[in-house]
Amino acid sequence: MYVLLIILIVFVAVLLCGVVMIQNSKGGGLASSFASSNQIMGVRKTTDFIEKFTWGCAATLVVLSIATAYVLPHGTIATQSVLQEEAQNESMVNPVSVPGFDASQAAPAEETPAE
C-alpha cells in the first residue's frame, strides 16, 4: 500500500508540474492557443477548467501525502534519535560516565620511566 501511494504521489506531482506549465501567469495559458472565434469552450471556461484541475491536483497531493504518513511501515520509524544513540554508545565506551562509578577507586595509570 505504501509503494502504491508513493507511485501515485509521483504521478500527481508530475501531472501538477505539467498543468502549471500550461498555465499563463496572466490567465491566458491553454486558452491563448485557441485563436479562432468558434471554440468548443470559451476562453474563460478553459481557464476555469485548468485552474480547478490545478487545485484538484494540489488537494490530491496533500491527501496522498497524509495517507502515506499513516501507512508508513513500522520498521522505518526510528525509536531513538541520533543524539540518544551517541550518548548510549559513549556510556558503553567511557566507564566514567556510568552512574555509580567512583573515579577514586579506579586503578592509577602506570607511569613510564623518564629516560
N, C-alpha and C positions, 0 to 999 in steps of 0.2 A: 504494500500500500504506500509506503514511504517513497519508494522509487517511482511509482506511478505519479504521485503528487509532484515530485521533483521534475519529472518529464513534462507534466502539464504546466508547471511554473515556467520552465524554459520556453515552451511553445508560446504561452501567453505573453511572455516578455518580448520575444522576437516579434510576435504579431503587434504588440503595442508599439514597438520601435518603428515598424513599418507604417502603422496608422499615423503616428506622429510625424513621420517624414512626408506623408502625403499632404498633410495639412499645411496651409499657408498661414503665416503669422497674422495676416490681416483678414483672414476669414475666406480667402479665395480657394486655395488648395485644389482639391479634386474638381471642384465646380469651375475653376478657371480654365480647365482644359476643354470644357464643353462650350464652344463659342457660338454654336448655332442657336437660333431662337426657338426651334421646336425640339426642346429637350423632353425626355421622359419625366424627369424630376426637375423642378425648378432649382435655381442656384441656391436659394435659401434652404430648401429641403435637403439637398446634398450635404450642405454644411452641417445641418442639424443631425443628419444620419451619422456623419463622421465624428461629430462631437459626442453624440450619445454612445457610439461604438468605442470611442476612446475612454469615456468614463466607465463603460461596462468592462472593458479590459482591465482598467486600473482596479476596479472593485473586485473583479475575479482574482487578480493577482494578490490582493490583500487577503481575501478569504482563503485562497490556496496556501498562502504563507502561514496563516494562523492554524489551518488544519494540519499542515506539515509539522508545526511545533507540537501539536497534540499527539501525533502518531510517530513521533521520533523514537527510534529504537532505544531501549533502556541501556544497552551496552555502551552507547556513545556518550552518556552523561557522566561526567567526572564526579567522583564522590568527594575529592579533596582538591583544593586549589594547589597551584604550583608552589606557593609560599609555604603551605602546610606540609607538603611533601618534602621540601627542602629542610624545614625545621625538624621533621621527623628523621630524616637521613642524618642530619648533623648531630642529633641527640644520640643516635646509634654509634656514630664515629667518635664523638667527643664525650668522654665519661664525666667531665667536669660539669656539663650542662644537665646531667641526670639528677633529678631531685633525690635528696638524701645522701649525696656523695660528699664525703668530708675530705677536703683537699689536704688537711694536716696529716691524715693517715696514709696519704699516698707515698709511695717509695720515692726517695730523692733520686734525682738523675745522677748518674755516675759522672764524675768529673774526669776529664782527660788530663794526664800529667803534662805540665808545660815542659817544653824542651829547650 
